[in-house]
Amino acid sequence: MEHYDFQAIEAKWQKAWSDSGAFRVTEDPSKPKFYCLEMYPYPSGHIHMGHVRNYTIGDVISRFKVMKGFNVLHPIGWDALGMPAENAAIKRGVQPRTWTLDNVVHMKTQLQRLGISYDWSREVNTCLPDYYKWNQWIFLKMFEKGLAIRKESWVNWCPQCRTVLANEQVVAEGCWRCETKVAQKKMEQWFLKITDYAEELLTGHALLAKWPEHVLLMQKNWIGKSFGSLVSFPPAWDRSRGIEVFTTRIDTICGATFLVLAAEHPMTAGLVARSPRREELQAWVSRVIAQSRFKRDDAPEEKEGIDTGAKVVNPFTEREIPVWLANYVLMDYGTGAIMAVPAHDQRDHEFALKYGLDIKTVILPEKDQENAAEPGKAFEDWGVLADSGEFSGLGSAEAIVRMNRHAEAKGFGRQNVIYRLRDWGISRQRYWGTPIPIITCDACGTVGVPYRDLPVELPFDVPFTGEEGSPLEKVPAFVKARCPKCGGPARRETDTMDTFVDSSWYFFRYTSPERTDLPFAPEAGRYWMPVDLYIGGVEHAILHLIYSRFFTKFLRDLGLTSADEPFPHYLAQGMVTKDGSAMSKSRGNVVDPDENVQTYGADALRLFILFASPPEKEFAWTRDGVEGGHRFLNRIWGLFQENLGLFDRKTAPAPLDAAAAGRFPLARKVHQTIRKVSDDIGVRFHLNTAISSIMELTNQIRKDRDALRGDDAGRAVLRLSIETLVLLLGPFAPHLCEELWSRMGRPGLLFRAAWPVFDPGLARDETMTIVVQVNGKLRDKFEAAPDLSEDALANEALALDRIRELLGGRAPRKVIAVKNKLVNFVI
């Protein structure tokens, strides 16, 4: 028997697909479209097993959809800007562009060796000017509409990478790239006003029913919508001004016994300057600001504070209360100032006990509530107001309404909604990013680069020293510019954009990457968008997905797309682990895909990585698993080789009709497997159980093959089963199956062949498992013929010994029978 030479077969079909442009696609209104997208990789040098899993999941679904008659867009590109390339330039003395493009060549070869069905004619690379030109174009559109602004702000500063980090890029107080502890620094930065879309980002969740619930919850919490009140507390020394606080519990305001400001609050500097203890206060402020904001967030265990000596007036009580600074108040939420109500807020309670501050109870429990609070605990529930002037005796809900009206009538407060979400700081003091297209002129101020002058390209003669500040600042030819308005001398912006800008719209570019006058062709975007299935790691639930949703809504508002959401269906793939932890170079547990492809073949690697676990679950790597995949494919090869005669035109048996095939158990198994695999791939995305069903069919064929060779009818069933097996296995092991399809004498590529259709009669299970419940609780089960009537099901259930015992001779008050599923007796 001919040896299964997987290396030759895989090379053959990869070349055939490439030469024929098998995976190229254009818009075709006559077909239903399907846009399948996996998150594109950073070209760090090598594909890892997480990539293999992600891209193979998408490839199976894409190939299945093509065979089902869909017009499938399945593109790939490179998230090619970012700090690793610049760090490599500093460390190795190589230009970031050279390092990156060399890595792209290597990784592209790796992906092609896996047989992924990418339309490489649509490849995008974010580090090339023909891509990042459109980052700049979109930025300028935001700048024109007031969504791109420059302001001074406290930022997360990574001293190792020497750049600003977004909040989302700080993990466990460290840089998400190098894990160095992040410091706080006050700088002028460019921001995108994602906050203008905060409400729509929340309401848009209604369109994302096919997202994992925990991902939606993560985004909801990050946006952090709160209903409450803004109330102004005037300083005792200047009643014409006010310090505004946000509270969700204005009903507790008469219990506010002190005010707390964040160390970064705009009024903090003034309070420090006017205090006779200014040196002590300034030292405290500097120390707290230097702490990670993430360490200070979420009620830190060690609450620190200092009295400023200043006082403000509680507008509801006219009582003067002290102003403190505390580490548990941040500028990231609300106004950066809070009214402290220690009797009814646990954080304030702990702080007041520590520093001996007043605790005043103004909310009492209602009659049916338990005691107000345990010793040492604040009473945080709603209740009845006490010691609150004219509002005493009101319930919390009514008091909130009346107190808001009172505050608004008096001019010191109003109802308000705030969001935890903050504007997106995109300035980075690095080289390898998109240059921000802004010129600063002494006469004209901040001016956008004219669209005709885009792209503003990165220069190549840049020194990489690792010293603080952008390398672009050290290139006079780049920095010096002419003002587009007055023509006078000006300075070019040297900050570059956060690389999350690149990935916030790349899925649009895939629809028409050849377009030179717009980021993408609106007509192509209308045909392909939204993405029908987006596949990627859950670690991007906030960083990338929320930015992509923001960009999509902005591009919609520009009239370039009609899509409200980019990804209605998001499949969060589980990570690949080895030896109990995620694969990582730092842990030394990385497995090289190339080595496995060389030893066992791409098809074996694909099969194992999909069989070991459902896509959304973690997947534990074992060498035994990929060896098992290789052995299974060898069995398929051997099964075909020993039945070659079935596909010889001279000796091939005539096809059987459904009635004739129905008397063969293997024929029924074939149609049941078609039904199961179609559902597992196309509906549930349970690729592991689809492979399991294919393996079961293979075993059944091997078991029945000898008995079926005795007559033409049996040989026809055997031929049908092997042909169907190849079609079903095709998306998982495409190289082997293309080879077998060709050897069967079938015209064209298996990739374009029609997906097999099951006969409902033959696919019907011979028996169904019927669940029997009593008062909704599972009590027994039995097997029944398919489609048995509800009355017949009820009679069968009543005959069960366990059910007769539970009923005790009584007739059930109600019988609920569902065909093919269950019987429930209500007693």
C-alpha positions in Angstrom: 0.0 0.0 0.0 1.3 3.5 -0.9 2.8 5.4 2.0 1.0 8.5 3.4 3.6 11.2 2.4 2.0 14.1 4.2 4.9 16.4 3.5 4.6 16.0 -0.3 0.8 16.1 -0.2 0.7 19.3 1.9 3.3 21.1 -0.2 1.4 20.1 -3.4 -2.0 21.5 -2.3 -0.6 24.6 -0.8 1.0 25.4 -4.2 -2.2 24.4 -6.0 -4.4 26.8 -3.8 -1.9 29.6 -4.3 -1.4 29.1 -8.0 -5.2 29.0 -8.7 -6.1 31.9 -6.3 -8.5 29.5 -4.6 -9.1 31.7 -1.6 -9.6 35.0 -3.5 -13.0 36.5 -3.2 -14.9 39.5 -4.6 -18.3 40.9 -3.8 -21.1 38.7 -5.2 -24.7 39.9 -4.4 -26.1 36.6 -5.7 -24.7 34.7 -2.7 -25.1 35.1 1.1 -21.9 36.6 2.5 -19.9 35.5 5.5 -17.1 37.5 6.9 -14.9 35.4 9.2 -12.1 37.1 11.0 -9.5 36.2 13.5 -7.5 38.8 15.4 -4.4 39.5 13.4 -1.0 38.8 14.9 1.9 41.0 16.0 4.9 40.0 13.8 7.2 39.1 16.7 9.0 36.5 14.7 7.2 33.2 15.2 3.7 31.9 15.2 2.8 30.3 18.5 0.2 27.6 19.4 -2.3 30.2 20.4 -2.2 31.6 16.9 -2.5 28.1 15.5 -5.6 27.4 17.5 -7.2 30.8 16.7 -6.6 30.6 13.0 -7.5 27.0 12.6 -10.8 27.5 14.3 -11.6 30.3 11.8 -10.3 28.2 8.9 -12.6 25.3 9.6 -15.6 27.6 9.8 -14.6 29.5 6.7 -14.1 26.3 4.6 -17.4 24.9 5.9 -19.3 28.1 4.9 -17.7 28.0 1.4 -18.9 24.4 1.0 -22.4 25.6 2.2 -22.6 28.1 -0.7 -21.5 31.3 1.1 -19.3 34.0 -0.3 -16.6 34.0 2.4 -14.2 36.8 3.2 -11.4 35.3 5.3 -8.5 37.9 5.4 -5.3 38.3 7.4 -2.8 41.0 8.1 -0.2 42.2 10.6 -0.5 44.4 13.7 3.0 45.6 12.9 3.6 48.7 14.9 4.5 48.8 18.6 7.2 48.7 21.2 8.8 45.3 20.7 10.2 46.4 17.3 11.7 49.5 18.8 13.1 47.6 21.7 14.7 45.2 19.3 16.2 48.2 17.5 17.8 49.5 20.7 19.0 46.0 21.7 20.2 44.6 18.3 21.0 47.7 16.4 18.5 46.9 13.6 16.0 49.2 12.1 12.4 48.5 13.4 11.1 48.3 9.8 13.7 45.7 8.8 13.1 43.6 11.9 9.3 43.8 11.5 9.2 43.0 7.7 11.6 40.1 8.1 9.3 38.7 10.8 6.3 39.1 8.5 7.9 37.0 5.8 8.7 34.2 8.3 5.3 34.2 9.9 3.5 34.3 6.6 5.3 31.2 5.5 4.3 29.5 8.7 0.6 30.3 8.2 0.7 29.1 4.6 2.3 25.8 5.8 -0.8 25.4 8.1 -3.1 25.5 5.0 -5.2 28.4 6.3 -7.6 29.6 3.6 -6.6 33.3 3.7 -7.2 35.7 0.8 -3.6 37.0 0.8 -4.5 39.6 -1.9 -6.2 41.5 0.9 -3.2 41.4 3.3 -2.7 44.6 5.3 0.4 45.7 7.2 -0.1 48.5 9.7 3.6 49.6 9.7 3.4 50.6 6.0 2.5 54.1 5.0 -0.3 53.0 2.8 -2.1 51.8 6.0 -1.1 54.2 8.7 -2.0 57.1 6.3 -5.6 56.3 7.1 -4.9 56.3 10.9 -3.9 59.9 10.3 -6.9 60.6 8.1 -9.3 59.3 10.7 -7.5 61.3 13.4 -7.9 64.5 11.4 -11.6 63.8 11.0 -11.9 63.4 14.8 -9.8 66.6 15.2 -12.1 68.5 13.0 -15.1 67.3 15.0 -13.6 68.0 18.4 -13.1 64.4 19.2 -9.2 64.5 19.1 -8.0 67.0 21.7 -4.8 67.8 23.5 -4.8 68.4 27.3 -2.6 68.0 30.4 -3.3 64.9 32.4 -1.8 62.5 34.8 -0.7 59.5 32.8 0.7 56.0 33.4 4.4 56.1 32.6 6.5 53.0 31.9 10.1 53.8 32.8 11.4 50.8 31.0 9.5 51.3 27.7 9.7 55.1 28.2 6.2 55.8 27.1 2.6 56.5 28.2 0.3 53.6 28.8 -3.5 53.6 28.6 -5.3 52.4 31.8 -6.1 49.2 30.0 -2.4 48.6 29.3 -1.5 48.5 33.0 -1.8 45.0 34.5 -1.2 44.4 38.2 0.5 47.8 38.5 2.9 46.9 35.7 3.4 47.5 32.0 1.4 45.0 29.9 4.5 44.5 27.7 7.5 44.4 30.1 5.8 44.2 33.5 7.8 47.1 34.9 6.1 49.0 37.7 4.2 51.9 36.3 4.7 55.5 37.6 2.4 58.5 37.4 3.4 61.5 35.4 1.7 64.8 34.4 2.0 65.5 30.7 0.3 67.1 27.8 -1.3 64.3 25.7 -3.5 63.7 22.8 -6.9 62.1 23.7 -9.7 60.7 21.7 -13.1 61.5 23.2 -14.5 58.0 23.5 -16.5 59.4 26.3 -18.8 61.1 23.8 -19.9 57.6 22.8 -20.2 56.1 26.3 -23.9 55.8 26.3 -24.0 54.2 22.9 -21.3 51.8 23.8 -23.6 50.6 26.6 -26.8 50.5 24.6 -25.0 48.8 21.8 -24.8 45.7 24.0 -28.4 44.9 22.9 -27.0 44.1 19.4 -24.3 41.7 20.9 -26.4 38.8 22.0 -23.8 36.4 20.6 -21.0 37.7 22.8 -20.0 35.9 26.0 -21.9 37.3 28.9 -18.7 37.8 31.0 -17.2 39.9 28.2 -20.2 42.2 28.0 -20.0 42.5 31.8 -16.4 43.5 31.7 -17.2 46.2 29.2 -20.2 47.4 31.1 -18.1 47.7 34.3 -15.3 49.5 32.4 -17.8 52.1 31.0 -19.3 52.3 34.5 -22.5 54.2 34.2 -23.8 55.7 37.4 -27.0 57.7 38.1 -26.7 60.4 40.8 -26.3 64.0 41.7 -23.7 66.7 41.3 -23.6 69.0 44.4 -21.4 72.0 44.9 -19.8 72.5 48.3 -18.6 76.2 48.6 -15.3 76.8 50.4 -15.9 78.6 53.7 -13.4 81.3 52.7 -15.0 82.0 49.4 -18.7 81.2 49.0 -18.8 82.4 45.4 -17.0 79.2 44.3 -17.7 75.6 44.8 -16.1 72.1 44.9 -18.4 69.8 42.9 -18.9 66.3 44.1 -20.8 63.4 42.5 -23.0 61.1 44.7 -25.4 58.3 44.0 -26.9 58.8 47.5 -27.9 62.4 47.9 -30.3 61.1 50.6 -27.3 60.8 52.9 -25.9 64.2 52.3 -26.9 65.6 55.7 -24.5 62.9 57.2 -21.5 64.3 55.2 -19.0 65.2 57.9 -16.0 65.9 55.7 -15.0 66.4 52.1 -12.2 64.4 50.4 -10.2 65.4 47.4 -8.0 63.3 45.2 -4.3 64.2 45.3 -4.6 65.1 41.6 -7.7 67.3 42.0 -7.3 70.8 40.4 -7.9 72.5 43.8 -5.4 70.4 45.7 -2.4 72.6 44.6 -4.2 75.8 45.8 -5.1 74.3 49.1 -1.5 73.2 49.6 -0.1 76.6 48.6 -2.3 78.5 51.1 -1.6 76.1 54.0 1.0 76.9 56.7 1.8 73.1 56.5 2.5 73.3 52.8 5.7 71.3 52.8 4.1 68.5 54.8 1.1 68.5 52.5 3.2 68.7 49.3 5.3 65.7 50.4 2.2 63.7 51.1 0.7 64.6 47.7 3.9 63.8 45.8 4.2 60.4 47.5 0.5 59.4 46.9 0.6 60.5 43.2 3.7 58.4 42.7 1.7 55.3 43.8 -0.1 53.3 41.1 -3.6 54.4 40.6 -4.6 50.8 40.4 -3.2 50.2 43.9 -5.3 53.1 45.1 -8.5 52.0 43.3 -11.1 49.6 44.6 -10.9 50.7 48.3 -7.2 50.0 49.2 -6.7 48.2 52.5 -4.4 50.9 53.8 -6.4 54.2 53.6 -4.2 57.2 53.9 -5.2 60.8 54.3 -4.2 64.2 55.5 -6.2 67.2 56.7 -5.7 70.3 54.5 -6.9 72.6 57.3 -9.5 74.1 54.9 -13.2 73.9 55.3 -16.2 73.8 53.0 -19.9 74.3 53.7 -22.4 71.5 53.4 -25.1 73.2 51.3 -27.9 71.2 52.9 -27.0 71.7 56.6 -25.0 75.0 56.3 -22.4 73.3 58.5 -18.7 73.8 57.9 -16.9 70.5 57.4 -13.1 69.8 56.9 -11.4 69.1 53.6 -9.1 66.1 53.5 -6.9 64.5 50.9 -7.1 60.7 50.7 -5.5 57.9 48.6 -8.8 56.2 48.0 -10.2 59.0 45.9 -9.1 59.2 42.3 -9.7 61.7 39.4 -10.7 58.7 37.3 -14.2 58.6 38.7 -16.7 61.3 39.2 -15.2 64.8 39.9 -12.2 63.7 41.9 -14.0 64.9 45.1 -16.4 63.1 47.3 -18.6 64.0 50.2 -17.7 61.5 53.0 -20.6 60.0 54.8 -18.9 57.6 57.3 -22.2 56.3 58.8 -23.4 55.1 55.4 -20.3 54.3 53.3 -17.8 51.6 54.5 -14.7 53.3 53.0 -15.5 56.6 54.6 -16.4 54.8 57.9 -13.0 53.1 58.0 -11.3 56.4 57.2 -13.2 58.3 59.9 -12.4 55.7 62.5 -8.7 55.9 61.7 -8.5 59.7 61.9 -11.2 60.4 64.6 -13.6 62.2 62.3 -17.3 62.7 63.0 -19.8 59.9 62.2 -23.4 61.1 61.9 -26.3 58.7 61.2 -29.0 60.0 58.9 -30.5 56.8 57.5 -32.4 54.4 59.7 -33.5 51.0 58.7 -37.2 50.5 57.9 -39.3 48.5 60.2 -38.8 45.2 58.4 -35.1 45.7 58.1 -32.6 44.3 60.6 -30.4 46.5 62.8 -28.7 49.5 61.1 -25.3 47.9 60.9 -22.9 45.6 62.7 -20.3 47.2 65.0 -17.6 48.8 62.9 -19.8 48.7 59.8 -21.6 51.4 57.9 -25.3 51.1 57.2 -25.3 51.3 53.4 -28.9 50.1 52.6 -31.8 52.4 51.8 -34.0 53.3 54.7 -35.8 56.3 56.3 -34.1 59.7 56.7 -33.4 61.1 60.2 -31.7 64.3 61.4 -32.0 65.6 57.8 -34.2 68.7 58.4 -37.3 68.9 56.3 -36.5 65.6 54.6 -36.5 63.6 57.8 -39.0 60.8 57.8 -38.9 60.3 54.0 -37.9 57.0 52.5 -34.6 57.1 50.6 -36.2 56.8 47.1 -38.6 59.7 47.7 -35.9 61.7 49.5 -33.5 61.5 46.5 -36.2 62.9 44.2 -37.1 65.8 46.6 -33.5 66.6 47.5 -32.5 66.8 43.8 -35.3 69.2 43.2 -34.3 71.3 46.2 -30.6 71.4 45.1 -31.6 72.5 41.6 -34.0 75.1 42.9 -31.3 76.6 45.1 -28.7 76.4 42.3 -26.1 74.3 44.0 -26.9 70.8 42.5 -28.6 68.8 39.8 -29.3 65.2 38.8 -26.5 63.8 36.6 -25.2 60.6 35.0 -21.5 59.9 34.9 -19.3 57.2 33.4 -16.2 55.6 34.7 -14.9 55.5 31.1 -12.3 58.1 30.5 -11.0 59.7 27.2 -8.5 57.5 25.4 -5.0 58.9 25.7 -3.2 57.9 22.5 0.1 59.8 22.7 3.1 57.6 22.9 6.7 58.9 23.2 8.0 56.2 20.9 9.2 56.0 17.3 7.5 52.8 15.9 3.9 54.1 15.7 1.8 56.3 13.5 3.0 59.9 13.5 0.2 62.2 14.9 -0.5 64.5 11.9 -0.4 67.8 13.8 1.8 70.9 13.4 2.2 73.6 16.1 2.7 77.2 15.0 3.4 80.1 17.3 1.1 82.3 15.3 -1.7 79.8 14.3 -1.6 77.3 17.2 -2.4 73.7 16.6 -3.0 72.9 13.0 -3.8 69.6 11.3 -1.6 68.4 8.5 -3.5 68.9 5.1 -5.0 65.7 3.8 -3.0 66.2 0.6 0.2 65.8 2.6 -0.7 62.5 4.1 0.9 60.2 5.0 3.3 61.9 7.5 5.9 59.2 7.1 8.3 57.9 9.7 11.9 58.8 8.9 14.5 56.0 8.9 17.6 57.9 10.0 16.6 57.8 13.7 18.9 57.2 16.7 17.7 54.5 19.0 19.3 55.1 22.4 16.5 54.2 24.8 16.8 57.6 26.4 13.6 59.4 27.6 11.6 61.2 25.0 10.5 60.3 21.5 13.4 59.4 19.1 11.6 61.6 16.6 12.5 64.6 18.6 16.1 64.0 17.7 15.5 64.2 14.0 15.5 68.0 13.0 14.4 67.2 9.5 11.2 65.6 10.8 10.5 68.2 13.6 11.0 71.3 11.5 7.9 72.1 9.4 6.0 74.9 7.8 2.6 76.0 9.1 -0.1 74.9 6.6 -2.0 78.2 7.4 0.6 81.0 7.4 3.6 79.3 5.9 5.8 80.3 8.9 8.2 78.1 10.8 6.4 75.5 12.9 7.1 72.3 14.8 5.8 68.8 13.9 4.2 66.7 16.6 6.7 64.0 17.7 4.3 61.7 19.7 3.0 58.7 17.9 -0.3 57.0 18.2 -1.2 54.1 20.6 -1.0 51.0 18.4 -4.6 50.1 19.4 -5.6 52.8 16.9 -4.3 50.5 14.2 -6.5 47.6 15.3 -9.6 49.7 15.8 -10.6 49.7 12.2 -8.4 47.2 10.3 -11.4 45.0 9.6 -12.8 47.7 7.4 -9.6 48.0 5.4 -9.8 44.3 4.5 -12.9 45.0 2.5 -11.0 47.1 0.0 -7.3 47.4 0.8 -6.5 48.7 -2.7 -8.5 51.9 -2.2 -6.3 55.0 -2.3 -8.8 57.8 -1.8 -10.6 56.6 1.3 -9.7 54.2 4.2 -12.1 51.7 2.5 -14.7 51.6 -0.2 -18.1 52.4 1.3 -19.8 50.0 -1.1 -17.5 47.2 -0.2 -17.9 48.0 3.4 -21.7 47.8 3.0 -21.5 44.4 1.4 -19.1 42.8 3.8 -19.6 44.5 7.2 -20.3 43.7 9.9 -17.9 40.8 10.6 -20.1 37.7 10.9 -17.8 35.9 13.3 -14.8 37.4 15.2 -12.4 35.0 16.9 -9.8 36.0 19.5 -8.5 35.9 23.0 -10.6 37.2 25.9 -7.7 39.3 27.0 -8.8 41.8 24.5 -12.3 42.1 25.9 -11.6 45.8 26.9 -8.4 47.0 25.2 -9.3 46.2 21.7 -13.0 45.5 21.4 -14.3 48.6 23.0 -12.0 50.8 20.8 -13.1 48.9 17.7 -16.7 49.6 18.6 -16.0 53.3 19.1 -14.2 53.6 15.8 -17.0 51.8 14.0 -19.6 54.2 15.4 -17.5 57.2 14.4 -17.0 55.9 10.8 -20.7 55.4 10.7 -21.3 59.0 11.7 -18.9 60.0 8.9 -21.2 58.2 6.5 -18.6 55.5 5.5 -20.5 52.6 6.9 -24.0 51.6 8.0 -22.8 49.2 10.6 -23.5 50.1 14.3 -21.4 47.3 15.7 -18.4 45.7 14.0 -18.7 42.2 15.6 -22.2 41.0 16.3 -20.8 37.5 17.1 -17.6 37.2 19.1 -16.0 33.8 19.9 -13.6 34.1 22.8 -11.1 31.3 22.3 -9.4 29.7 25.3 -5.7 29.9 25.7 -3.2 27.1 25.0 -1.5 25.8 28.1 1.4 23.4 28.8 2.5 22.0 32.1 -0.3 23.7 33.9 0.3 27.3 32.7 -0.2 29.4 29.6 2.6 29.0 27.0 5.1 31.7 27.4 8.8 32.2 26.4 9.5 33.4 30.0 8.1 30.1 31.4 10.1 28.1 28.9 7.1 26.0 27.9 6.6 27.1 24.3 6.0 24.5 21.6 7.2 25.2 18.1 4.5 24.7 15.5 7.1 24.3 12.7 8.6 21.3 14.4 5.2 19.6 14.7 4.3 20.4 11.1 7.6 18.9 10.0 7.2 15.7 12.2 3.5 15.0 11.9 2.1 17.3 9.3 -0.1 20.4 9.4 -3.3 18.4 9.2 -2.4 16.3 12.2 -1.6 19.5 14.2 -4.9 21.1 13.1 -6.9 18.0 14.0 -5.4 17.7 17.5 -5.6 21.3 18.4 -9.3 21.4 17.5 -10.2 17.9 19.0 -8.7 18.4 22.5 -11.2 21.0 23.7 -14.2 23.2 22.7 -12.9 26.5 21.2 -13.9 28.6 24.2 -12.2 26.4 26.7 -8.5 26.2 27.6 -6.5 23.6 25.7 -3.7 21.6 27.2 -0.9 20.7 24.9 0.4 17.1 24.8 2.7 15.5 22.3 0.7 12.3 22.5 -2.3 14.2 21.2 -0.7 15.4 17.9 0.7 11.9 17.5 -2.8 10.5 17.9 -4.0 12.9 15.2 -1.3 11.7 12.8 -2.3 8.0 13.5 -5.9 8.8 12.7 -5.1 10.4 9.4 -3.0 7.4 8.5 -6.1 5.2 9.1 -8.1 7.4 6.8 -5.3 7.1 4.1 -5.2 3.4 4.6 -9.0 3.0 4.4 -9.0 4.8 1.1 -6.1 2.9 -0.3 -7.7 -0.5 0.4 -10.9 0.7 -1.3 -9.5 2.3 -4.4 -11.6 0.1 -6.7 -14.8 1.7 -5.5 -13.7 4.9 -7.3 -12.6 3.3 -10.5 -15.0 4.4 -13.3 -15.0 0.9 -14.7 -15.8 -0.9 -11.5 -17.6 1.7 -9.4 -21.0 0.6 -8.1 -24.1 2.5 -9.1 -25.5 5.0 -6.5 -28.4 3.8 -4.3 -31.5 5.7 -3.6 -32.5 6.5 -0.1 -35.0 3.6 0.2 -32.4 1.1 -0.8 -29.7 2.6 1.3 -31.9 2.8 4.4 -31.6 -1.0 5.0 -27.9 -0.5 5.7 -27.0 0.6 9.3 -23.8 2.3 7.9 -26.0 4.5 5.5 -28.0 5.7 8.5 -24.8 6.4 10.4 -23.5 8.5 7.4 -26.6 10.7 7.4 -26.7 11.0 11.2 -23.0 12.1 11.1 -23.7 14.7 8.4 -26.5 16.1 10.5 -24.4 16.2 13.7 -21.2 17.6 12.1 -23.2 20.3 10.2 -24.8 21.4 13.5 -21.5 21.2 15.5 -19.6 23.4 13.0 -22.3 25.8 11.7 -24.4 26.4 14.8 -22.6 25.4 18.0 -18.9 25.8 16.9 -18.2 22.6 18.9 -15.4 21.5 16.6 -14.2 18.9 19.0 -17.5 17.0 19.0 -17.6 17.3 15.2 -14.3 15.5 15.0 -15.4 12.9 17.5 -18.4 12.2 15.2 -16.2 11.9 12.2 -14.0 9.4 14.1 -17.1 7.4 15.1 -18.1 7.2 11.4 -14.6 6.1 10.5 -14.7 3.3 13.0 -18.1 2.2 11.8 -16.8 2.1 8.2 -13.8 0.1 9.2 -16.0 -2.3 11.1 -18.5 -2.8 8.3 -16.2 -2.7 5.2 -15.6 -6.4 4.7 -19.3 -7.3 5.0 -20.3 -4.5 2.5 -17.9 -5.6 -0.3 -20.1 -8.7 -1.0 -22.6 -7.0 -3.4 -23.1 -3.9 -5.5 -25.5 -2.3 -3.0 -23.1 -2.8 -0.1 -20.2 -1.5 -2.2 -22.3 1.6 -3.1 -22.9 2.3 0.6 -19.2 1.8 1.4 -18.3 4.2 -1.4 -20.8 6.8 -0.2 -19.6 6.5 3.3 -15.9 7.1 2.3 -16.8 10.0 0.0 -18.9 11.6 2.8 -16.1 11.0 5.3 -13.7 13.0 3.1 -16.1 15.8 2.6 -16.8 16.1 6.4 -13.1 15.9 7.3 -12.1 18.4 4.6 -12.3 21.6 6.7 -10.2 20.0 9.5 -7.6 18.2 7.4 -7.7 20.0 4.0 -4.5 18.8 2.5 -5.2 15.1 2.9 -8.8 15.4 1.8 -8.0 17.5 -1.3 -5.6 14.6 -2.2 -8.2 12.0 -1.7 -10.9 14.0 -3.5 -8.6 14.3 -6.5 -7.8 10.5 -6.4 -11.5 9.8 -6.4 -11.6 11.5 -9.8 -13.8 14.4 -8.6 -13.6 17.6 -10.6 -12.4 20.8 -9.1 -11.2 21.4 -5.5 -12.8 19.9 -2.5 -12.7 23.4 -1.1 -15.4 24.4 -3.6 -17.4 21.1 -3.4 -20.9 21.2 -2.0 -21.3 20.2 1.6 -23.2 16.9 1.9 -26.9 17.0 2.7 -28.5 14.5 5.0 -31.7 12.7 4.4 -34.0 13.5 7.4 -35.5 10.0 7.3 -32.1 8.2 7.3 -30.7 10.7 9.9 -33.5 10.1 12.3 -32.4 8.5 15.5 -33.8 5.0 16.0 -34.8 5.9 19.6 -35.0 9.0 21.6 -34.2 9.5 25.3 -37.2 10.8 27.1 -36.8 12.6 30.4 -39.5 12.0 33.0 -40.1 14.6 35.7 -42.4 14.9 38.7 -43.1 18.5 39.7 -40.2 19.6 37.5 -37.6 17.3 39.1 -35.9 14.6 37.1 -37.0 11.2 38.3 -36.5 8.7 35.5 -35.7 8.2 31.7 -36.8 5.8 29.0 -36.1 5.2 25.3 -38.9 5.8 22.8 -39.4 5.7 19.1 -38.9 9.2 17.4 -42.0 11.4 17.1 -44.1 9.2 19.5 -47.3 11.1 20.3 -47.6 13.1 23.6 -50.3 10.7 24.9 -48.2 7.6 24.1 -45.2 9.2 25.8 -47.3 9.9 28.9 -48.6 6.3 29.0 -45.0 4.9 28.7 -43.9 7.2 31.5 -46.8 6.1 33.7 -45.8 2.5 33.3 -42.4 3.1 34.9 -42.0 1.5 38.3 -40.2 4.6 39.8 -43.0 6.9 38.6 -45.8 4.6 39.8 -44.1 4.6 43.2 -43.9 8.4 43.3 -47.5 8.9 42.3 -48.7 6.4 44.9 -51.8 5.5 43.0 -52.8 9.2 42.5 -53.7 10.6 39.2 -51.5 13.6 38.3 -53.2 17.0 38.3 -51.5 17.9 35.1 -49.4 16.1 32.4 -47.0 18.0 30.3 -45.5 16.0 27.4 -43.1 17.4 24.8 -42.5 15.2 21.8 -39.0 13.6 21.6 -38.0 15.4 24.9 -39.8 14.9 28.2 -42.9 14.1 30.3 -43.6 16.1 33.5 -46.3 15.0 36.0 -47.6 17.7 38.3 -49.0 16.2 41.5 
